[in-house]
């Protein structure tokens, strides 16, 4: 699982801009809902808002447990990382996690790590865009409208 998982993570990191995955150095054993021990690797999935510094916007991290049975079973969201963060940060993380959990319910099992990472990237990005708009920011399109096709009159 180690080499194949590392290759999949490298491919995901190559394709996504704001989201970075890495394998944690810690192994994890959890007890599943049916009482079986589940062994696997922890994968950190971190959203970094593009064009911002850590002081401006904190990163939004989540962690997955990728079991030894992967890709025959979906990675499991094990928790959100917490610490001494502001209420505003916790609110952003909660909103992104809620959107993410909703998006996972629409996917068919087993879900690949790539699908989960793309979904986290999309959900976290939507939360940051909403936050930026509420605070007077946003993207070019949200401020000025969308690009239109124009034909030059000669």
C-alpha positions, 0 to 999 in steps of 0.5 A: 500500500505504501508505494501505491499510496505515495504515487496516488498522493503525488498525482493528486498534489500535481493536479490540485493547486490549493490542496496538498496531501502528505502521509503522516509519520504516525500509524493509527489503529482504530476500532471500527463500528463493528469492533474490528481493529482497523490499521492504516496510514494517516493522510493529511489533507490541507487547503492553502488559500492561493495568494494568501499568507498564513497570517491572512488566512489560516490553512484548513486541514483534515485527516483521513485514515487510509486502511490497508484495504484501500482502494477497496474501501473508502478513506475515513475522515478521522477528525479535524485538527484543532488547536489554539485557533480563533473562533473565525477559523473554527467557523471556516473549518466547520463550514468546510467540513459540513460541505465536505460531508454533504458532498461525500454522501453524494458519491458512490462507495468506495470513494478514492482518495483523489475524489475526496481531495478534490471534494475537500479542495472544492468545499474549502475554496467555496467557504473561503470565497464566501468569507472573502465576499462577506469581508469586501473581497472576492474574485474578479468575476464576483466584483466586475461580472463575467467575461463576455464575448465581444466582436470588434467592429471594424 
